[in-house]
Every structure is written in C-alpha cells, then in structure tokens.
C-alpha cells in the first residue's frame, strides 16, 4: 500500500462529491447531464490533489466507476489511505494547557483517531471545551468556554446545520497600551465533535480560528 496521504477533511470532500454523482444516477437526467456531473466532481477532486504524483492520481481517478457499487468500492479503497490524527499523550496535552492545573483529560484509549480532523473533549464541570488541531505540522491546543444551545444552527467548522454549542476563547494578543486588554472569539460549532469530524470538508476556518486564538500580537 502507498503512503497514507488523504486527510480526513479531504476524504469527506471526496465522499461528498461521490454522493453528488450517485444522486445524479437516481434522477431521470439524460446521459450527458450525468456525465457532466461526474466530470465536475472528478475535476474538483483532481484540483484538491493538484500536487499528487502519478500513483496517487491513479487511486483518485474515478473514471472507471459507473454503478453505485463501483463508487462504494472506490470510497472503501481510498479509506485505507486516510491519515489518522497524530497520536497524543497525556503529557503532551498537559504541556499545551500549562495554566490549567485541574485539566480534565480525554480518555485517550477510547478515541478513534482514524477519522479525525480535530480532537475535542468537554469538561462538563467547568463548562469548558478543549480543541487539538495540527497547525503547521505541530499540535496546537485551545481552551474554550462552552455553552450548549437549545436551537439548531450552522457549525462554523463543518457548515452542517444541527445541534450546536457556543464556544468562546480568549486570545493571547495584548495591546501595548493596555496590558489588561483581552479579546474573546466566539463561534457556533457542532455539539458532537465526532459528527463534525464526519462532515468537515475544509479546514480554512478552523485553521484561522486556532491561529487567531493563539496569536500573541
């Protein structure tokens, strides 16, 4: 097997495009329309992996698919090339949150890292949520205040409409003329991070959120 090269959110993107193709097969559209849908999806996947070598392009090519079972097999095959979330230890997590002396740890042995873009867990007692995300090749951690909401809304990370929580994190940035200044950055995100990880197809917003919270100037 070739090296695992597909990130979780990219795999979700591919599944989404395949879903569009499979839905078109169920419609009464003519062959030209269905081919156009397939070509569009194929082009989007190709663009996402523009720097892929010949071996990876061959894996990503879906031109041989024509039936539902072909696309299912295509997804199953690509699933073997998805990069898992980096292994993390309790010691590493503690170093990311040095000011939290009563840090609630996730149950690492129960985590499924195979389909994870960001790692998240809650401390119900303190109404806090913790986020871990790989930023520039290194794991970064953010601690947020966490409030579960009664109304559904759109998640800022995966753009899925459903049950959300409001999170608020204080940035490290300070104003030189006001050392007591602080800024809280808030967002709506999925209350169930495992569902969010199944849906997220782009990490631009998640990346900018983590960077904004950790920015020191």
C-alpha positions as YAML, in Angstrom:
chain: A
units: angstrom
residues:
- id: 1
  name: UNK
  ca: [0.00, 0.00, 0.00]
- id: 2
  name: UNK
  ca: [1.17, 3.52, -0.79]
- id: 3
  name: UNK
  ca: [1.73, 6.04, 1.96]
- id: 4
  name: UNK
  ca: [-1.40, 7.43, 3.60]
- id: 5
  name: UNK
  ca: [-1.86, 10.83, 2.01]
- id: 6
  name: UNK
  ca: [-5.53, 11.80, 2.37]
- id: 7
  name: UNK
  ca: [-6.52, 13.96, 5.31]
- id: 8
  name: UNK
  ca: [-9.85, 13.34, 7.00]
- id: 9
  name: UNK
  ca: [-11.50, 16.52, 5.68]
- id: 10
  name: UNK
  ca: [-10.27, 15.71, 2.18]
- id: 11
  name: UNK
  ca: [-11.77, 12.23, 2.44]
- id: 12
  name: UNK
  ca: [-15.06, 13.83, 3.49]
- id: 13
  name: UNK
  ca: [-14.85, 16.12, 0.46]
- id: 14
  name: UNK
  ca: [-14.34, 13.13, -1.84]
- id: 15
  name: UNK
  ca: [-17.30, 11.31, -0.28]
- id: 16
  name: UNK
  ca: [-19.43, 14.40, -0.77]
- id: 17
  name: UNK
  ca: [-18.55, 14.57, -4.47]
- id: 18
  name: UNK
  ca: [-19.23, 10.86, -4.90]
- id: 19
  name: UNK
  ca: [-22.57, 11.39, -3.18]
- id: 20
  name: UNK
  ca: [-23.44, 14.05, -5.76]
- id: 21
  name: UNK
  ca: [-22.63, 11.62, -8.57]
- id: 22
  name: UNK
  ca: [-24.64, 8.78, -7.02]
- id: 23
  name: UNK
  ca: [-27.63, 11.08, -6.55]
- id: 24
  name: UNK
  ca: [-27.46, 12.06, -10.22]
- id: 25
  name: UNK
  ca: [-27.65, 8.38, -11.19]
- id: 26
  name: UNK
  ca: [-31.02, 8.14, -9.44]
- id: 27
  name: UNK
  ca: [-32.55, 11.01, -11.40]
- id: 28
  name: UNK
  ca: [-34.17, 10.91, -14.81]
- id: 29
  name: UNK
  ca: [-31.50, 13.14, -16.31]
- id: 30
  name: UNK
  ca: [-30.02, 12.11, -19.65]
- id: 31
  name: UNK
  ca: [-26.58, 10.60, -20.04]
- id: 32
  name: UNK
  ca: [-24.90, 13.89, -20.97]
- id: 33
  name: UNK
  ca: [-26.09, 15.54, -17.76]
- id: 34
  name: UNK
  ca: [-24.92, 12.63, -15.64]
- id: 35
  name: UNK
  ca: [-21.54, 12.67, -17.37]
- id: 36
  name: UNK
  ca: [-21.26, 16.40, -16.74]
- id: 37
  name: UNK
  ca: [-21.93, 15.87, -13.02]
- id: 38
  name: UNK
  ca: [-19.30, 13.14, -12.89]
- id: 39
  name: UNK
  ca: [-16.74, 15.26, -14.78]
- id: 40
  name: UNK
  ca: [-17.36, 18.19, -12.43]
- id: 41
  name: UNK
  ca: [-16.87, 16.04, -9.34]
- id: 42
  name: UNK
  ca: [-13.76, 14.46, -10.82]
- id: 43
  name: UNK
  ca: [-12.31, 17.89, -11.61]
- id: 44
  name: UNK
  ca: [-12.90, 19.09, -8.04]
- id: 45
  name: UNK
  ca: [-11.16, 16.04, -6.59]
- id: 46
  name: UNK
  ca: [-8.27, 16.47, -9.03]
- id: 47
  name: UNK
  ca: [-7.94, 20.14, -8.09]
- id: 48
  name: UNK
  ca: [-7.88, 19.26, -4.39]
- id: 49
  name: UNK
  ca: [-4.88, 16.99, -5.03]
- id: 50
  name: UNK
  ca: [-3.19, 19.11, -7.68]
- id: 51
  name: UNK
  ca: [0.29, 18.12, -6.49]
- id: 52
  name: UNK
  ca: [-0.38, 14.37, -6.38]
- id: 53
  name: UNK
  ca: [2.04, 12.06, -8.16]
- id: 54
  name: UNK
  ca: [1.00, 9.56, -10.84]
- id: 55
  name: UNK
  ca: [0.35, 6.74, -8.37]
- id: 56
  name: UNK
  ca: [-1.95, 8.87, -6.23]
- id: 57
  name: UNK
  ca: [-3.74, 10.34, -9.26]
- id: 58
  name: UNK
  ca: [-4.49, 6.79, -10.39]
- id: 59
  name: UNK
  ca: [-6.04, 6.00, -6.98]
- id: 60
  name: UNK
  ca: [-8.14, 9.16, -7.08]
- id: 61
  name: UNK
  ca: [-9.34, 8.61, -10.65]
- id: 62
  name: UNK
  ca: [-13.00, 7.62, -10.70]
- id: 63
  name: UNK
  ca: [-13.44, 7.36, -14.48]
- id: 64
  name: UNK
  ca: [-13.82, 3.56, -14.18]
- id: 65
  name: UNK
  ca: [-16.85, 3.90, -11.89]
- id: 66
  name: UNK
  ca: [-20.34, 3.62, -13.37]
- id: 67
  name: UNK
  ca: [-22.57, 1.94, -10.78]
- id: 68
  name: UNK
  ca: [-23.30, 2.50, -7.10]
- id: 69
  name: UNK
  ca: [-21.19, -0.48, -6.09]
- id: 70
  name: UNK
  ca: [-18.25, 0.89, -8.10]
- id: 71
  name: UNK
  ca: [-18.37, 4.16, -6.19]
- id: 72
  name: UNK
  ca: [-18.75, 2.33, -2.88]
- id: 73
  name: UNK
  ca: [-15.64, 0.30, -3.65]
- id: 74
  name: UNK
  ca: [-13.83, 3.48, -4.70]
- id: 75
  name: UNK
  ca: [-14.57, 5.08, -1.30]
- id: 76
  name: UNK
  ca: [-13.65, 1.91, 0.59]
- id: 77
  name: UNK
  ca: [-10.31, 1.76, -1.20]
- id: 78
  name: UNK
  ca: [-9.48, 5.42, -0.56]
- id: 79
  name: UNK
  ca: [-10.44, 4.97, 3.09]
- id: 80
  name: UNK
  ca: [-7.29, 2.87, 3.51]
- id: 81
  name: UNK
  ca: [-5.18, 5.91, 2.59]
- id: 82
  name: UNK
  ca: [-6.62, 8.35, 5.13]
- id: 83
  name: UNK
  ca: [-4.12, 9.80, 7.59]
- id: 84
  name: UNK
  ca: [-5.14, 9.30, 11.23]
- id: 85
  name: UNK
  ca: [-4.94, 12.13, 13.73]
- id: 86
  name: UNK
  ca: [-1.49, 12.18, 15.38]
- id: 87
  name: UNK
  ca: [-1.09, 10.06, 18.48]
- id: 88
  name: UNK
  ca: [-1.01, 12.26, 21.57]
- id: 89
  name: UNK
  ca: [-0.08, 11.51, 25.17]
- id: 90
  name: UNK
  ca: [-1.40, 12.95, 28.42]
- id: 91
  name: UNK
  ca: [1.96, 14.66, 28.94]
- id: 92
  name: UNK
  ca: [1.73, 16.39, 25.57]
- id: 93
  name: UNK
  ca: [-1.77, 17.59, 26.34]
- id: 94
  name: UNK
  ca: [-0.73, 18.96, 29.74]
- id: 95
  name: UNK
  ca: [2.07, 20.96, 28.09]
- id: 96
  name: UNK
  ca: [-0.46, 22.59, 25.76]
- id: 97
  name: UNK
  ca: [-2.57, 23.79, 28.70]
- id: 98
  name: UNK
  ca: [0.04, 24.64, 31.37]
- id: 99
  name: UNK
  ca: [-2.17, 27.14, 33.22]
- id: 100
  name: UNK
  ca: [-4.96, 24.64, 33.77]
- id: 101
  name: UNK
  ca: [-3.86, 22.77, 36.90]
- id: 102
  name: UNK
  ca: [-7.07, 20.74, 37.05]
- id: 103
  name: UNK
  ca: [-7.13, 19.80, 33.39]
- id: 104
  name: UNK
  ca: [-9.69, 17.12, 32.57]
- id: 105
  name: UNK
  ca: [-8.07, 14.62, 30.25]
- id: 106
  name: UNK
  ca: [-9.84, 12.79, 27.43]
- id: 107
  name: UNK
  ca: [-9.95, 9.00, 27.57]
- id: 108
  name: UNK
  ca: [-7.21, 8.52, 25.02]
- id: 109
  name: UNK
  ca: [-7.65, 4.76, 24.84]
- id: 110
  name: UNK
  ca: [-11.27, 5.21, 23.68]
- id: 111
  name: UNK
  ca: [-10.56, 7.72, 20.93]
- id: 112
  name: UNK
  ca: [-10.92, 6.76, 17.27]
- id: 113
  name: UNK
  ca: [-8.23, 8.82, 15.58]
- id: 114
  name: UNK
  ca: [-8.72, 7.26, 12.15]
- id: 115
  name: UNK
  ca: [-11.37, 9.77, 11.06]
- id: 116
  name: UNK
  ca: [-10.42, 12.88, 12.98]
- id: 117
  name: UNK
  ca: [-9.57, 16.37, 11.74]
- id: 118
  name: UNK
  ca: [-9.56, 17.95, 15.18]
- id: 119
  name: UNK
  ca: [-9.67, 16.34, 18.59]
- id: 120
  name: UNK
  ca: [-12.16, 17.69, 21.12]
- id: 121
  name: UNK
  ca: [-13.47, 16.87, 24.57]
- id: 122
  name: UNK
  ca: [-15.57, 18.58, 27.22]
- id: 123
  name: UNK
  ca: [-15.17, 19.27, 30.91]
- id: 124
  name: UNK
  ca: [-18.81, 19.42, 31.95]
- id: 125
  name: UNK
  ca: [-17.96, 20.54, 35.49]
- id: 126
  name: UNK
  ca: [-16.30, 23.75, 34.31]
- id: 127
  name: UNK
  ca: [-18.27, 24.19, 31.06]
- id: 128
  name: UNK
  ca: [-15.09, 24.05, 29.02]
- id: 129
  name: UNK
  ca: [-14.24, 22.50, 25.68]
- id: 130
  name: UNK
  ca: [-10.72, 21.67, 24.57]
- id: 131
  name: UNK
  ca: [-9.64, 21.54, 20.93]
- id: 132
  name: UNK
  ca: [-6.49, 19.99, 19.47]
- id: 133
  name: UNK
  ca: [-5.55, 20.62, 15.86]
- id: 134
  name: UNK
  ca: [-2.40, 20.09, 13.81]
- id: 135
  name: UNK
  ca: [-1.12, 23.52, 12.85]
- id: 136
  name: UNK
  ca: [1.98, 23.82, 10.65]
- id: 137
  name: UNK
  ca: [2.96, 20.25, 11.47]
- id: 138
  name: UNK
  ca: [2.61, 20.65, 15.25]
- id: 139
  name: UNK
  ca: [-0.32, 20.05, 17.57]
- id: 140
  name: UNK
  ca: [-1.91, 23.20, 18.98]
- id: 141
  name: UNK
  ca: [-4.43, 23.36, 21.80]
- id: 142
  name: UNK
  ca: [-7.21, 25.82, 22.56]
- id: 143
  name: UNK
  ca: [-9.34, 26.04, 25.70]
- id: 144
  name: UNK
  ca: [-12.86, 27.46, 25.29]
- id: 145
  name: UNK
  ca: [-15.88, 28.28, 27.35]
- id: 146
  name: UNK
  ca: [-18.70, 26.02, 26.21]
- id: 147
  name: UNK
  ca: [-22.46, 26.57, 26.24]
- id: 148
  name: UNK
  ca: [-24.87, 24.07, 24.70]
- id: 149
  name: UNK
  ca: [-27.71, 25.81, 22.85]
- id: 150
  name: UNK
  ca: [-31.33, 24.72, 22.54]
- id: 151
  name: UNK
  ca: [-31.70, 25.90, 18.94]
- id: 152
  name: UNK
  ca: [-30.04, 24.36, 15.93]
- id: 153
  name: UNK
  ca: [-27.63, 26.48, 13.93]
- id: 154
  name: UNK
  ca: [-24.82, 26.19, 11.39]
- id: 155
  name: UNK
  ca: [-21.44, 24.94, 12.60]
- id: 156
  name: UNK
  ca: [-18.56, 27.29, 11.77]
- id: 157
  name: UNK
  ca: [-16.20, 24.35, 11.20]
- id: 158
  name: UNK
  ca: [-18.16, 21.89, 9.06]
- id: 159
  name: UNK
  ca: [-21.05, 24.14, 7.89]
- id: 160
  name: UNK
  ca: [-23.57, 21.47, 8.89]
- id: 161
  name: UNK
  ca: [-26.92, 22.60, 10.28]
- id: 162
  name: UNK
  ca: [-27.75, 20.88, 13.54]
- id: 163
  name: UNK
  ca: [-27.33, 21.00, 17.29]
- id: 164
  name: UNK
  ca: [-24.57, 23.40, 18.20]
- id: 165
  name: UNK
  ca: [-22.75, 24.85, 21.18]
- id: 166
  name: UNK
  ca: [-21.36, 28.33, 21.55]
- id: 167
  name: UNK
  ca: [-17.65, 28.38, 22.27]
- id: 168
  name: UNK
  ca: [-15.63, 31.39, 23.35]
- id: 169
  name: UNK
  ca: [-11.84, 31.51, 23.68]
- id: 170
  name: UNK
  ca: [-9.67, 34.36, 24.92]
- id: 171
  name: UNK
  ca: [-6.81, 35.33, 22.60]
- id: 172
  name: UNK
  ca: [-3.24, 35.67, 23.77]
- id: 173
  name: UNK
  ca: [-2.95, 39.01, 21.98]
- id: 174
  name: UNK
  ca: [-2.45, 42.08, 24.16]
- id: 175
  name: UNK
  ca: [-2.43, 45.78, 23.41]
- id: 176
  name: UNK
  ca: [0.79, 47.53, 24.36]
- id: 177
  name: UNK
  ca: [-1.11, 50.46, 25.83]
- id: 178
  name: UNK
  ca: [-3.48, 48.25, 27.78]
- id: 179
  name: UNK
  ca: [-1.93, 45.14, 29.36]
- id: 180
  name: UNK
  ca: [-5.29, 44.17, 30.85]
- id: 181
  name: UNK
  ca: [-6.94, 44.05, 27.42]
- id: 182
  name: UNK
  ca: [-8.35, 40.76, 26.26]
- id: 183
  name: UNK
  ca: [-10.49, 39.68, 23.36]
- id: 184
  name: UNK
  ca: [-12.81, 36.69, 23.29]
- id: 185
  name: UNK
  ca: [-13.52, 34.96, 19.98]
- id: 186
  name: UNK
  ca: [-16.83, 33.14, 19.78]
- id: 187
  name: UNK
  ca: [-18.30, 30.64, 17.35]
- id: 188
  name: UNK
  ca: [-21.08, 28.14, 16.93]
- id: 189
  name: UNK
  ca: [-19.76, 24.61, 16.46]
- id: 190
  name: UNK
  ca: [-21.31, 21.14, 16.46]
- id: 191
  name: UNK
  ca: [-22.09, 19.95, 19.97]
- id: 192
  name: UNK
  ca: [-20.97, 16.48, 18.86]
- id: 193
  name: UNK
  ca: [-17.41, 16.78, 17.56]
- id: 194
  name: UNK
  ca: [-17.46, 13.22, 16.19]
- id: 195
  name: UNK
  ca: [-20.29, 14.21, 13.82]
- id: 196
  name: UNK
  ca: [-18.43, 17.39, 12.93]
- id: 197
  name: UNK
  ca: [-15.37, 15.36, 12.01]
- id: 198
  name: UNK
  ca: [-17.52, 13.24, 9.69]
- id: 199
  name: UNK
  ca: [-18.77, 16.32, 7.83]
- id: 200
  name: UNK
  ca: [-15.92, 18.83, 7.71]
- id: 201
  name: UNK
  ca: [-14.57, 19.23, 4.16]
- id: 202
  name: UNK
  ca: [-12.41, 22.33, 4.54]
- id: 203
  name: UNK
  ca: [-10.15, 23.44, 7.38]
- id: 204
  name: UNK
  ca: [-9.59, 27.07, 6.39]
- id: 205
  name: UNK
  ca: [-11.94, 28.48, 9.02]
- id: 206
  name: UNK
  ca: [-10.79, 26.05, 11.73]
- id: 207
  name: UNK
  ca: [-7.17, 26.96, 10.99]
- id: 208
  name: UNK
  ca: [-7.82, 30.70, 11.13]
- id: 209
  name: UNK
  ca: [-9.78, 30.29, 14.38]
- id: 210
  name: UNK
  ca: [-6.95, 28.42, 16.11]
- id: 211
  name: UNK
  ca: [-4.39, 30.91, 14.77]
- id: 212
  name: UNK
  ca: [-6.44, 33.90, 15.95]
- id: 213
  name: UNK
  ca: [-6.79, 32.48, 19.45]
- id: 214
  name: UNK
  ca: [-3.09, 31.67, 19.76]
- id: 215
  name: UNK
  ca: [-1.82, 34.87, 18.14]
- id: 216
  name: UNK
  ca: [0.27, 36.80, 20.65]
- id: 217
  name: UNK
  ca: [0.42, 40.16, 18.85]
...
